[in-house]
């Protein structure tokens, strides 16, 4: 639901033209096809709510091949068996992963003479039951896929289950299937609740426990009705392996916390961790936020090719324990000002897991308190960093400087043993990390004691790339920092003349000891940006270097439309039939930042939804100057001609161009900043 409608395939949950024509855009009142499978085997007694079937009492954990293979030939029996082997060999089974799930393209294009589904003989020469038996022999479970329509979502048009629910459900049970993902393509306009309820009843009739995953993309608000139908339901369109896509889906899923609980979960789609489109920092955020949201954890990368970093993220048992907490509460948003998110999740033992999540492209201080997170008043608290695996005491403040696109994940408790742990400290940065090559820039760092006990023998160190000059202009150490106080150090940072524009890693480190003598080392990474002042006069912004860029689908494109997921695959920017030669092609949710150095006055553009989306796409354009929104368009659609936008950015150091999804999720939201100019 995020790319060109001319594609012939779709990720499960992403609609293609055929599916739209056959199902989602059918006129209201369309009737179902003649039933090929009557529910004669349905039990006479009323069906129990699916959330009461005793399954998925914690969010399902496992693997699904789609995000890494789609329908390519590499999806086959050998891959599935290999994943099962890795689950056991790498300790993922022991960590809680149990389902090995097949997605679309496992079946032959036609049913057999008896109306039964058959496995693709090339991909699965021994059939699905043999694969299930192998997976079961490892102490794991097998999942399978079909669609609540006449065909599945692949362009080949493999058989769907609409009208065949009872026979297909029985066939899955006979094969030993333990999990069904039920998609939404080619649904013939039949009411979603009716289609998904019929399959629930068919699964119930088999007598086999099968976890039921409703994949209707959130189009009919399943969080309002599906708790008595399925064990989990998709709340969004498909995820893709990009920061913008993951962020957009997270934002759509977070407000739905009240609908989730044991046996019935919000599903913001599968994990992309390890597929290569995001950094490890972003993947840790992805895994952290899915766990805080009590989301299913279905690995979407090919573990046969996974890096040690990918395994480290996916196997973090302290984070997994957040997702798998028996209380089953989805985390709720405490605050989200300026891209600085605080999300708190209540745990069965009374503790709270607090995610400090930084949406922005630069390091940010994010803070809350134990009280705001929902904890009772106490003299002090313990706080456990779930990625650093360290425990501290805090007087009640919960705060951290969080790297760009990063998440600090803390488990906080009113614990009488708090004094056994060293005080928590917050490492902070004041001042702009924007520097010009060969010129000095001031930075100020802080080491603040958040604990109930003092931090002693405190020292701070700031390091950067080889050749950079970093000089302390004030003391870097002190004998003690009491509760609520800070060691403040002023620094002068100078990159060498000739340093290329771009981002460079700096690191602030602190050492201290607790009153009991425990030595503690802490550090926080952040990025300095080497920038050049924009030229005087009027310039096309697409010709100037970007400070940062994030995009909902594929990269931001220069002087073309967004196109597809690969760089350079865009088309001439076209809005309402008018072609533009210069600008940026993006996809919601998108943000692109430029350094303006206080020397520019205005940004102008012609904006709109690119014609390559067909009839799809709703977006809104915004221009921000140093964190303040200075212009916006409201919601624009593909039916609208290019709209002018102008913003006063006088004195701003950074200009940020934002495209949102218009409030309806990302659905082919290809947006053009055409004739994008800045006056300096």
FILUMSE-536912 format. One record per residue (C-alpha): y, x, z; residue in one letter; residue number from 1. Coordinates in steps of 0.001 Angstrom, whole numbers, plus 524288, in hexadecimal, padded with zeros to 5 digits. Layout:
N
     py     px     pz  residuo  num
      Y      X      Z        a  NUM
...
# end
This chain:
680
     py     px     pz  residuo  num
  80000  80000  80000        x    1
  808DF  80BB0  7FE86        x    2
  807D1  810CF  7F0B8        x    3
  80888  80D14  7E278        x    4
  80286  7FFDC  7DF58        x    5
  7FD00  8054F  7D2AA        x    6
  7F28E  80D00  7D9C8        x    7
  7E4D3  80896  7D6EC        x    8
  7DFAA  80B5E  7E473        x    9
  7E41F  808CF  7F22C        x   10
  7E178  80E16  7FF69        x   11
  7DAAA  80385  80720        x   12
  7E59C  7FAE8  80BAC        x   13
  7EE94  7FE8E  80043        x   14
  7EF84  7F431  7F5C2        x   15
  7EE36  7F692  7E720        x   16
  7F336  7EE11  7DC27        x   17
  7E5E4  7E7C9  7DA59        x   18
  7E4F1  7E454  7E893        x   19
  7F29A  7DEBC  7E8A1        x   20
  7EFE9  7D67F  7DCBA        x   21
  7E2E2  7D1D6  7E1A1        x   22
  7E5F0  7CF90  7EFBD        x   23
  7F225  7D2B2  7F741        x   24
  7FB7E  7CC4F  7EDB8        x   25
  7F325  7C070  7EAFE        x   26
  7F9F7  7B374  7EC36        x   27
  7F8A5  7ACAC  7F928        x   28
  7ED56  7A34C  7F970        x   29
  7E46A  7AB49  7F09D        x   30
  7D65F  7A7D6  7F31F        x   31
  7CB0E  7B0CA  7F5FB        x   32
  7C0CD  7B3A1  7EBB1        x   33
  7B445  7AC15  7EC3C        x   34
  7AC66  7B112  7F79C        x   35
  7A13F  7BA0C  7F3F6        x   36
  79CAE  7BAC8  801FE        x   37
  79C38  7AED2  80AA5        x   38
  79C92  7B09C  81969        x   39
  78F83  7AA0E  81B6E        x   40
  78B9D  7B478  82535        x   41
  797A9  7B2AC  82D9E        x   42
  79476  7AF4F  83BB5        x   43
  7973A  7A17E  83FDC        x   44
  79DE0  7A5C9  84C74        x   45
  7AC31  7A953  84C95        x   46
  7AF02  7B776  84965        x   47
  7B3E2  7BFB4  854B1        x   48
  7C0D8  7C686  852A0        x   49
  7BE71  7D388  84C05        x   50
  7C5E0  7DA96  856B9        x   51
  7BB83  7D56D  86018        x   52
  7B00A  7DB30  85895        x   53
  7AF64  7E6DC  861B6        x   54
  7B2F8  7F07E  856ED        x   55
  7BE85  7F9CC  855A6        x   56
  7C253  7F895  863E9        x   57
  7C9F0  80507  86142        x   58
  7CFBD  8081B  853DC        x   59
  7C538  80C51  84A21        x   60
  7C458  81AE7  84768        x   61
  7BDF9  820E9  83B93        x   62
  7BFFD  824BA  82D5C        x   63
  7C37A  81E18  8209A        x   64
  7C314  8255C  813B0        x   65
  7CE22  81E69  80C8E        x   66
  7D9F1  826B1  8100F        x   67
  7D357  8333F  80BC0        x   68
  7CAFE  82EE5  80030        x   69
  7CF77  821A9  7FB2B        x   70
  7C557  81E1B  7F0C2        x   71
  7C33C  82BEA  7EBD1        x   72
  7B57A  830D6  7E973        x   73
  7B5A0  83915  7F5E3        x   74
  7B3AC  82C7A  7FDA0        x   75
  7A4E9  82C09  7FE25        x   76
  798E3  82C8D  806B1        x   77
  79A07  83B29  8090E        x   78
  7A7D8  839BE  80E0F        x   79
  7A466  82EAE  8174C        x   80
  798CF  83607  81CE6        x   81
  7A116  84247  81DF3        x   82
  7AB54  83B1F  825F0        x   83
  7A0D0  835FB  82F11        x   84
  79BB8  843D1  830D4        x   85
  7A967  848E1  833ED        x   86
  7ABA7  83E22  83DE9        x   87
  7A026  84384  8457A        x   88
  7A21A  8521B  842DF        x   89
  7B0A7  85279  845DD        x   90
  7B020  849F9  8520E        x   91
  7B73E  83E6A  84BFD        x   92
  7AC1F  83535  84F84        x   93
  7ACEE  839D3  85D8F        x   94
  7BBA7  837D1  85D24        x   95
  7B9A2  8296F  8599E        x   96
  7B908  82895  84AC9        x   97
  7AD87  8201E  846A8        x   98
  7AFD5  818A6  839ED        x   99
  7AD9B  81EF8  82C9C        x  100
  7B391  81505  82352        x  101
  7B24F  81364  81496        x  102
  7BE0D  80DFB  80D53        x  103
  7BF51  80855  7FF97        x  104
  7B6F1  80CEA  7F40D        x  105
  7A9DA  80DDF  7FAF0        x  106
  7A43B  80278  7F2F0        x  107
  79FEA  8000D  7E4FE        x  108
  7A974  7F817  7DC96        x  109
  7A06F  7EC46  7DC08        x  110
  79777  7E52C  7E547        x  111
  78917  7E517  7E1DC        x  112
  7819F  7D976  7DC84        x  113
  78006  7D42E  7EA50        x  114
  78E99  7D4D7  7ECE6        x  115
  78D03  7E067  7F5FF        x  116
  795AB  7EC55  7F729        x  117
  78FF5  7F961  7F335        x  118
  79471  8072C  7F631        x  119
  799C0  80FB8  7EB58        x  120
  78D83  8177A  7E799        x  121
  79557  823C0  7E483        x  122
  79CDB  82411  7F144        x  123
  791FF  81EB3  7F9E9        x  124
  78504  82109  7F307        x  125
  77D33  81D7C  7FF2D        x  126
  784CE  81122  80223        x  127
  78D51  80D26  80D87        x  128
  7823E  80ABD  81710        x  129
  77DC1  818CB  815BE        x  130
  78B90  81D72  818AF        x  131
  78C54  81455  82457        x  132
  77F4C  81963  82956        x  133
  78432  82762  8285D        x  134
  790E2  8243C  82F55        x  135
  78972  81CDB  839E7        x  136
  7803E  8286E  83BA8        x  137
  78C2B  83032  83FFC        x  138
  78F7B  8261C  84A4D        x  139
  79AC9  82101  841FB        x  140
  79DE6  81433  83B12        x  141
  7A065  81095  82CEE        x  142
  7AB90  80898  8277A        x  143
  7AD1D  80245  81A25        x  144
  7B7CF  7FBFE  811F5        x  145
  7B9E2  7F00C  80982        x  146
  7C4FA  7E6B5  80654        x  147
  7C7CB  7D895  809E5        x  148
  7C962  7D5DB  7FB70        x  149
  7C17F  7D4F2  7EF07        x  150
  7C2C6  7E3A3  7ECF1        x  151
  7C64B  7EF5F  7F51E        x  152
  7D2F4  7F6B9  7F355        x  153
  7CE4C  8017D  7EA4B        x  154
  7D240  80017  7DC07        x  155
  7C3ED  7FF7E  7D7E7        x  156
  7C2EE  7F287  7DEEC        x  157
  7B71A  7F400  7E786        x  158
  7B14B  7E777  7ED26        x  159
  7B8BE  7E155  7F867        x  160
  7B327  7D83B  8029B        x  161
  7BB10  7CBD8  8003D        x  162
  7B0E5  7C13E  7FE5B        x  163
  7A5E8  7CA87  80266        x  164
  7A954  7CC70  810AA        x  165
  79C75  7C887  816D6        x  166
  79378  7CFC7  80D89        x  167
  79BFA  7DBFA  80DD6        x  168
  79CFE  7DBD7  81C9E        x  169
  78E32  7DA9F  81DB5        x  170
  78C5F  7E596  813FD        x  171
  79563  7EE5E  81BF3        x  172
  78DC6  7EAEE  82831        x  173
  780D0  7EDC0  8217E        x  174
  785DF  7FB26  81D72        x  175
  789B3  7FE32  82B73        x  176
  79863  7FD6F  829D1        x  177
  7A02E  7FDCC  8367E        x  178
  7AE39  7FC10  831B5        x  179
  7B46F  7F43C  826A5        x  180
  7C1D0  7F6D2  820C7        x  181
  7C594  7EA65  81979        x  182
  7D0B1  7EC2F  80FAF        x  183
  7D9CB  7E262  8091E        x  184
  7D9DC  7E499  7FA51        x  185
  7D6F1  7DA4B  7F002        x  186
  7D733  7CFBA  7FA58        x  187
  7D9CB  7C480  7F0BF        x  188
  7E497  7BF2C  7F969        x  189
  7DB0E  7BA25  8039B        x  190
  7E0E1  7B92C  81135        x  191
  7DF27  7C61E  81848        x  192
  7DB0C  7C06E  82543        x  193
  7D0AC  7B834  81E79        x  194
  7CB39  7C3CB  816DB        x  195
  7CAA2  7CCCC  82294        x  196
  7C51A  7C25F  82B91        x  197
  7BA1A  7BF84  82200        x  198
  7B5F2  7CDB9  8223D        x  199
  7B6C0  7CDE1  8310B        x  200
  7AD55  7C27F  83176        x  201
  7A47D  7C91B  82788        x  202
  7A3FC  7D590  82FA7        x  203
  7A144  7CD9D  83BD1        x  204
  7960E  7C6C5  834E7        x  205
  78EFC  7D39B  8325D        x  206
  78D1B  7D600  840DE        x  207
  79081  7E462  83EFF        x  208
  79C32  7EA08  84669        x  209
  7A5C5  7EDEC  83BB1        x  210
  7B3C5  7F1DF  83EB1        x  211
  7BCA6  7E9BF  835F7        x  212
  7C8C7  7F039  83048        x  213
  7D243  7E6E6  82992        x  214
  7D9E1  7EE0B  81EF4        x  215
  7E395  7E413  819AE        x  216
  7EF0C  7EDA2  81AF3        x  217
  7F68C  7E595  824E5        x  218
  7FAFB  7DC18  81A64        x  219
  7F77A  7CFF7  82236        x  220
  7FAFD  7D559  82FAC        x  221
  7ECE9  7D6AB  8345D        x  222
  7F1AF  7DB0B  841B4        x  223
  7F53D  7CCCA  843C5        x  224
  7E7CF  7C700  8409A        x  225
  7DD37  7D13A  83EBC        x  226
  7D995  7D411  84CE8        x  227
  7CF21  7C98B  84C00        x  228
  7CAE7  7CDDA  83E6A        x  229
  7C9D6  7DCB1  83DCE        x  230
  7C90E  7E897  84678        x  231
  7D493  7EF1C  83FC0        x  232
  7DE4A  7EB9D  83539        x  233
  7E712  7F38C  82C83        x  234
  7F55D  7F1A4  82FDA        x  235
  7FB01  7F8AB  823F7        x  236
  7F8A5  7FD0E  81626        x  237
  7F164  809C0  813B6        x  238
  7F553  81680  819C5        x  239
  7F777  82279  8114F        x  240
  7F773  830BF  81523        x  241
  80615  83211  8172D        x  242
  80F83  83201  82286        x  243
  8171F  82670  81D0D        x  244
  80B0E  81E03  81B65        x  245
  805B2  82110  828DB        x  246
  812FC  81E9F  82F15        x  247
  814F5  81199  8282A        x  248
  80780  80CB6  82C27        x  249
  80984  81105  83A32        x  250
  8164F  80979  83AD0        x  251
  80FC4  7FD29  83585        x  252
  80487  7FDFF  83F2B        x  253
  80BE1  80153  84BAE        x  254
  811F9  7F3CC  84DD5        x  255
  80498  7ED30  84D94        x  256
  7FFBF  7F28E  85AA0        x  257
  7FDA7  7E537  860D4        x  258
  7F311  7E1B4  856E1        x  259
  7EA03  7ED0E  85A01        x  260
  7DF6D  7EE02  8643E        x  261
  7D0F0  7F08B  8665E        x  262
  7C946  7EB5B  85AC7        x  263
  7D553  7E838  85298        x  264
  7DE2F  7F31D  84DD0        x  265
  7E9F6  7F531  84536        x  266
  7E5F7  7FE6B  83A3D        x  267
  7F0E2  80689  833F9        x  268
  7E6EB  80C8E  82A96        x  269
  7DED8  818DA  82A92        x  270
  7E29A  826AA  82E6E        x  271
  7E7E6  8305B  8248C        x  272
  7E670  83BFE  82DB7        x  273
  7E216  847D4  825D8        x  274
  7E48E  842C9  8181B        x  275
  7EFB0  84C5F  815E1        x  276
  7FB95  843EA  81396        x  277
  8016B  845EB  82117        x  278
  8033B  85148  82A56        x  279
  7FAA4  85355  83638        x  280
  8063C  84F1B  83E97        x  281
  806E5  84263  836EC        x  282
  7F837  84080  837BB        x  283
  7F8CA  84230  8468B        x  284
  80330  837A1  846B8        x  285
  7FA90  82F03  83E1C        x  286
  7EEE5  830B5  84738        x  287
  7F734  82F39  85380        x  288
  7FDE6  822B6  84F2E        x  289
  7F158  81C65  84A15        x  290
  7EB47  81F32  85755        x  291
  7F6E5  819BD  85ED1        x  292
  7F63E  80DA1  85620        x  293
  7E7C2  80BE0  85989        x  294
  7E4E1  80C71  84AFD        x  295
  7D78E  80EC9  844DB        x  296
  7D59F  81D61  842AE        x  297
  7CEDD  81E64  83586        x  298
  7CF4C  82C31  8301A        x  299
  7D3C5  82C17  821F2        x  300
  7D21C  83A6E  81E44        x  301
  7C61D  84127  818BC        x  302
  7C141  84834  824CF        x  303
  7B907  85148  81C6D        x  304
  7C5D7  857B7  8186D        x  305
  7CD98  855FC  82500        x  306
  7D542  86100  82B54        x  307
  7D3B7  8650B  8398B        x  308
  7E10D  85EDC  83C04        x  309
  7DC1C  851D1  836D4        x  310
  7D03E  85235  83FB6        x  311
  7D8F7  85607  84B2A        x  312
  7E170  84A08  84909        x  313
  7D660  84073  846AF        x  314
  7CE44  84529  8522C        x  315
  7D8D3  84550  85CB7        x  316
  7D182  83DAE  8670D        x  317
  7DD5B  83B92  86FB3        x  318
  7E43E  834AA  8647D        x  319
  7D7DF  82D5E  860A4        x  320
  7D6ED  8287F  86EAF        x  321
  7E43F  8221A  86CDF        x  322
  7DF46  81A8B  86121        x  323
  7D25B  81726  867A1        x  324
  7D7B1  812E6  874D6        x  325
  7CFB9  806F7  8793B        x  326
  7DBC9  7FF1E  87D07        x  327
  7DE8B  7FDDA  86E90        x  328
  7ED51  7FD31  86F31        x  329
  7F509  80100  8631D        x  330
  800E6  8094E  86641        x  331
  80E1C  80290  8667F        x  332
  81B40  807E4  86225        x  333
  82428  80B96  86D6E        x  334
  82F4A  81091  864DC        x  335
  831AE  81524  856E7        x  336
  83FD4  81961  855DD        x  337
  84380  82246  84A98        x  338
  83584  82549  846D2        x  339
  83239  82980  854BF        x  340
  826A9  8210B  858B0        x  341
  820C6  81EAF  8660C        x  342
  813FA  816F5  865E6        x  343
  80C5F  8146C  87269        x  344
  7FE32  8100C  873B2        x  345
  7F889  80A8F  8803F        x  346
  7EB67  81078  883FF        x  347
  7E030  80AD1  88BD7        x  348
  7E247  81470  89712        x  349
  7F077  81042  898A0        x  350
  7F643  81C1E  891DE        x  351
  7FEFB  81B34  885F9        x  352
  7FDF2  82317  87986        x  353
  80B82  825CB  8745B        x  354
  80DBE  82A00  86648        x  355
  81AA6  830DC  863C7        x  356
  81B2C  82FFE  854F8        x  357
  8259B  83642  84C6B        x  358
  8275D  82F50  83F73        x  359
  8327F  83829  83B10        x  360
  832A7  844E5  83379        x  361
  837F7  84D44  83E9E        x  362
  8340F  84FE8  84CB8        x  363
  83888  84515  855F4        x  364
  8393F  8431F  8649D        x  365
  831AF  836B2  86801        x  366
  83157  83188  875D1        x  367
  82D4E  82630  87E5F        x  368
  82929  82447  88C75        x  369
  81CB8  820DE  89395        x  370
  822CA  813D4  89740        x  371
  82650  81097  88925        x  372
  81869  813F4  8852F        x  373
  8135E  809C2  88ED8        x  374
  80F37  8122D  89A5D        x  375
  811EE  80E7C  8A889        x  376
  81BDB  815CC  8B0BF        x  377
  8166F  82242  8B6C4        x  378
  81B2A  82EF1  8BCCD        x  379
  81635  83648  8B0DF        x  380
  80CA2  83513  8A59A        x  381
  802F1  83D4F  89E2F        x  382
  804D6  83EB0  88F9E        x  383
  7FA15  843BE  886C9        x  384
  7FD8C  84925  8794E        x  385
  7F23C  8445A  870EB        x  386
  7F436  84E57  86618        x  387
  7F72F  85A08  86EB4        x  388
  7ECE9  855E5  878C3        x  389
  7F59E  8596F  8843E        x  390
  7F9D0  851B6  89043        x  391
  806E7  851FA  89763        x  392
  80E50  84A63  8A1AE        x  393
  81A8E  842A8  89ECB        x  394
  8248E  83BEF  8A75A        x  395
  82448  83062  89E01        x  396
  82AF5  83581  891DF        x  397
  822DB  83618  88576        x  398
  829B5  83E47  87B45        x  399
  82739  8484D  870A6        x  400
  82D9D  84E9E  86502        x  401
  82490  84A00  85A33        x  402
  8236B  8514F  84D48        x  403
  826B3  84A7D  84094        x  404
  81C5E  84023  83D75        x  405
  8154B  843ED  849F8        x  406
  80FEE  83C8D  855A2        x  407
  80E96  840DA  863AF        x  408
  803BE  838D4  869DF        x  409
  803C2  837F9  878BC        x  410
  7FB02  830EC  8825F        x  411
  80327  82DDA  88E68        x  412
  7FE09  828E2  89B78        x  413
  802EF  82622  8A926        x  414
  7F9BC  83028  8AF06        x  415
  7FA04  83472  8BD36        x  416
  7F527  841ED  8B901        x  417
  80160  844E0  8B114        x  418
  8053B  8508A  8B99C        x  419
  7F941  85815  8B516        x  420
  7FF6C  859AF  8A7A6        x  421
  80B22  861A9  8A310        x  422
  817D2  85AA3  89FE9        x  423
  819C1  855B1  8921A        x  424
  82503  85BF1  88ACE        x  425
  82BF9  85733  87EAE        x  426
  83025  8610F  87488        x  427
  83C5A  85C79  86D9B        x  428
  8453E  8607C  86273        x  429
  853A1  85D4F  8610A        x  430
  85B77  86027  854E3        x  431
  858D4  85EF9  84670        x  432
  84D8C  866F8  840CC        x  433
  854E7  867A7  833D3        x  434
  858E1  87593  83085        x  435
  85E29  87C8B  82499        x  436
  85818  88969  8205A        x  437
  85F62  8951F  825EF        x  438
  86739  88CC5  82F5D        x  439
  86542  88AAA  83DE7        x  440
  862EB  87D69  843E5        x  441
  86323  879F7  8525F        x  442
  85787  8737C  858FF        x  443
  855BE  86FB0  8672D        x  444
  8486F  86E2E  86D87        x  445
  844AA  867E8  87A65        x  446
  838E1  868CF  88339        x  447
  83997  85CB5  88BEB        x  448
  830F9  85A44  897C4        x  449
  82B6C  84C73  89701        x  450
  8225A  84EA6  8A28B        x  451
  82345  84B0C  8B0D4        x  452
  82190  85982  8B41F        x  453
  82A68  864C0  8AFC5        x  454
  8272A  86DCC  8A47C        x  455
  82844  87C06  8A8DB        x  456
  82AAC  888CF  8A1A2        x  457
  82EB6  88167  89567        x  458
  8314D  888AA  888B2        x  459
  83415  88434  87AC5        x  460
  831B0  88AE5  86DC0        x  461
  83628  886DD  86022        x  462
  82F29  88CDC  85475        x  463
  83044  88B4C  845CC        x  464
  82C18  89127  838D0        x  465
  82BA4  89FC3  836AF        x  466
  83920  8A515  8338E        x  467
  840A2  89A3B  83A4D        x  468
  84A13  89E68  844F0        x  469
  84900  89638  85136        x  470
  851D7  89A8A  85C4F        x  471
  852F7  89494  869DC        x  472
  8612D  8927C  86DE9        x  473
  85E06  88E0D  87BD3        x  474
  85306  89069  885C3        x  475
  84532  88D99  88141        x  476
  83F46  88CCE  88EDC        x  477
  8414E  887FB  89CBE        x  478
  83A2D  8888E  8A9B7        x  479
  83832  879E7  8AABC        x  480
  83B4B  86D12  8A3FD        x  481
  83B46  8616C  8AD6A        x  482
  8374C  85391  8A9CC        x  483
  84060  84E02  89F8A        x  484
  84779  85AE7  89D17        x  485
  84698  863EE  89151        x  486
  8474E  8720A  88D00        x  487
  85130  871C4  881F1        x  488
  85212  87D15  87854        x  489
  85B93  87EE2  86D09        x  490
  8569F  88600  860FF        x  491
  85C06  88B02  85438        x  492
  852E8  889A3  8488C        x  493
  8555D  89109  83BCD        x  494
  84C62  89094  82FED        x  495
  84D80  89C6F  826F6        x  496
  856C6  89BE2  81B6D        x  497
  84F6B  89742  80F7D        x  498
  845D7  88EBF  81715        x  499
  84153  883FB  80E03        x  500
  844A0  875F8  81136        x  501
  839DF  86EA8  81834        x  502
  833CB  86C99  82588        x  503
  82FD0  87779  82EB3        x  504
  8282C  876E2  83B4E        x  505
  82E5D  87A35  84856        x  506
  827A6  87943  8558B        x  507
  82D21  87768  8631A        x  508
  82405  87C3C  86DD0        x  509
  824FB  87BB0  87C90        x  510
  81D84  88205  88789        x  511
  81DE7  87DE3  895C9        x  512
  81556  87C57  8A1A6        x  513
  812B9  87122  8AADC        x  514
  81521  871CB  8B9A7        x  515
  80697  874B5  8BB42        x  516
  80797  88055  8B209        x  517
  80187  87A6C  8A5B9        x  518
  806F8  88120  899AD        x  519
  80AE3  877E0  88EBB        x  520
  80EA3  87A8E  880A4        x  521
  8147D  87021  8780D        x  522
  81A45  8700D  86A70        x  523
  81FD6  866D2  8606C        x  524
  8213E  86977  851C7        x  525
  82CC9  864D7  849F1        x  526
  8328B  867E1  83CB3        x  527
  83F14  86E3C  83892        x  528
  84423  86A9E  82B2A        x  529
  84AB3  87504  822F3        x  530
  854A3  86D96  81B03        x  531
  85F48  86FB7  81111        x  532
  86BEB  86823  810A5        x  533
  86C70  85E78  80557        x  534
  8754A  8624F  7FA0B        x  535
  88301  85CE2  7F932        x  536
  8851B  8513F  7F05D        x  537
  87B87  846B3  7EC1B        x  538
  86D17  84A37  7EB88        x  539
  8606F  84331  7E8F9        x  540
  858E4  84354  7F5B9        x  541
  84C39  844EC  7EE38        x  542
  85111  8527A  7EA5A        x  543
  85376  856C0  7F87A        x  544
  84929  85BE7  80216        x  545
  84333  8521E  80B6A        x  546
  84299  85479  819FF        x  547
  836BD  84BA8  81B67        x  548
  82FDE  840D0  81423        x  549
  82577  836C4  81751        x  550
  82019  82C83  80E29        x  551
  81704  820DC  80F2C        x  552
  80EED  8244F  80332        x  553
  80EC6  8318B  7FC9A        x  554
  81A4A  83AFA  7FD0E        x  555
  828A9  83817  7FAEF        x  556
  82B17  83A38  7EC63        x  557
  83713  840AD  7E65B        x  558
  83D8E  83956  7DB0B        x  559
  831B9  8307E  7D8D0        x  560
  82B91  824B7  7DF46        x  561
  8219F  82636  7EA2C        x  562
  8160E  82471  7E106        x  563
  808D8  82683  7E75B        x  564
  80426  82F57  7F244        x  565
  80522  83C75  7EB3A        x  566
  81177  84487  7E9D1        x  567
  81832  84355  7DC9E        x  568
  8114E  836E2  7D857        x  569
  81D52  82E12  7D848        x  570
  823C6  8272B  7CCCD        x  571
  831FE  82605  7C8A1        x  572
  83910  81EAA  7D37A        x  573
  83AD7  810B8  7CEB2        x  574
  840F9  8057F  7D645        x  575
  8422B  7F840  7CFC5        x  576
  8402F  7FE6E  7C271        x  577
  84ACF  808AC  7C464        x  578
  84641  816C6  7C3B3        x  579
  84C7B  8213E  7CC33        x  580
  84B51  82FD7  7C9DD        x  581
  84E85  83500  7D778        x  582
  84A81  83174  7E534        x  583
  83F02  830E3  7EE91        x  584
  832C0  828AD  7ED0C        x  585
  82CE8  824EA  7FA21        x  586
  8238B  81B4C  80054        x  587
  825E6  813E3  80CF6        x  588
  825B1  817E7  817AF        x  589
  82D9F  823AC  8138F        x  590
  837CA  82CD0  81958        x  591
  83E74  83856  812AB        x  592
  84847  8410F  819C5        x  593
  852E0  849F2  8143E        x  594
  85BA0  853DD  81AF1        x  595
  869E7  850CB  81869        x  596
  8703C  859C9  8225B        x  597
  87B87  850AC  8258C        x  598
  88166  85387  81829        x  599
  87E51  84705  810B5        x  600
  884CC  839C5  81012        x  601
  87C97  82FAB  808D8        x  602
  86F1E  82CA0  80381        x  603
  86DAC  82311  7F831        x  604
  861DC  81DF0  7F0C5        x  605
  85C23  812E8  7E8CF        x  606
  84FDC  80E58  7EFC4        x  607
  8449F  804FD  7EDEB        x  608
  8360E  802ED  7EC09        x  609
  830CC  80A60  7E058        x  610
  82BA1  80239  7D506        x  611
  81E8B  8095A  7D594        x  612
  81A7C  80063  7E0C2        x  613
  819F1  7F43B  7D83A        x  614
  81D3E  7E854  7E06F        x  615
  81A9D  7EF71  7ED3D        x  616
  82330  7F65A  7F6F2        x  617
  82D46  7F2F9  8014D        x  618
  83558  7FDD6  80759        x  619
  841E1  800A7  80E8E        x  620
  84A68  80CBA  80CBF        x  621
  851E0  81348  817DF        x  622
  85AD8  81F10  818E0        x  623
  85C1E  825FD  82600        x  624
  8661D  8303D  82A15        x  625
  86262  83893  835F3        x  626
  859A7  82DE7  83B7B        x  627
  862E5  82283  838CE        x  628
  8601E  8186C  82E54        x  629
  86C1F  817D7  8259F        x  630
  86759  80F64  81A43        x  631
  85C1B  80651  816AB        x  632
  858AC  7FCE3  80BC5        x  633
  85072  7F28D  81249        x  634
  843B1  7EEB4  80BB9        x  635
  8428A  7F13F  7FD1D        x  636
  837AA  7EC83  7F424        x  637
  832AB  7F028  7E6A3        x  638
  83979  7E43B  7E10F        x  639
  846D2  7EA20  7E43B        x  640
  84EF7  7F35C  7DC0E        x  641
  85363  8005F  7E1A6        x  642
  85C9B  7FEAC  7ED17        x  643
  867B8  807DC  7F0C3        x  644
  867E4  80E60  7FE1A        x  645
  872D2  816DE  8037B        x  646
  873C6  81D92  8109E        x  647
  87E80  8252E  81794        x  648
  877F7  8317E  81CE7        x  649
  88452  838F2  82092        x  650
  881A6  84393  82A81        x  651
  872F9  841A8  82ABC        x  652
  86A34  84D80  82BE2        x  653
  85E43  84628  826B9        x  654
  85D0D  83A8F  81D8A        x  655
  85070  832D8  81DF0        x  656
  84C0A  829A1  8131C        x  657
  84281  81F48  817EC        x  658
  83A96  814F6  810C2        x  659
  8336A  80AC9  818F3        x  660
  8293F  800DB  814AB        x  661
  8326C  7F52F  8158D        x  662
  82AE5  7EFE2  82129        x  663
  81E89  7EBAF  819FB        x  664
  81635  7F7F7  81A2C        x  665
  814E1  8020C  80F66        x  666
  810B1  7FB18  80308        x  667
  813A8  80311  7F6B2        x  668
  820E7  80666  7FCB5        x  669
  8254C  8103A  7F267        x  670
  833DA  81258  7F476        x  671
  83DF5  819EE  7EC8C        x  672
  84A25  820CE  7F176        x  673
  84FFA  8213F  7E3C6        x  674
  85C8D  82886  7E04B        x  675
  85C43  82DD1  7EE32        x  676
  868AC  835C6  7F045        x  677
  86FE8  83C37  7FB67        x  678
  87E36  8402A  7FBBD        x  679
  881C0  84C71  80368        x  680
# end
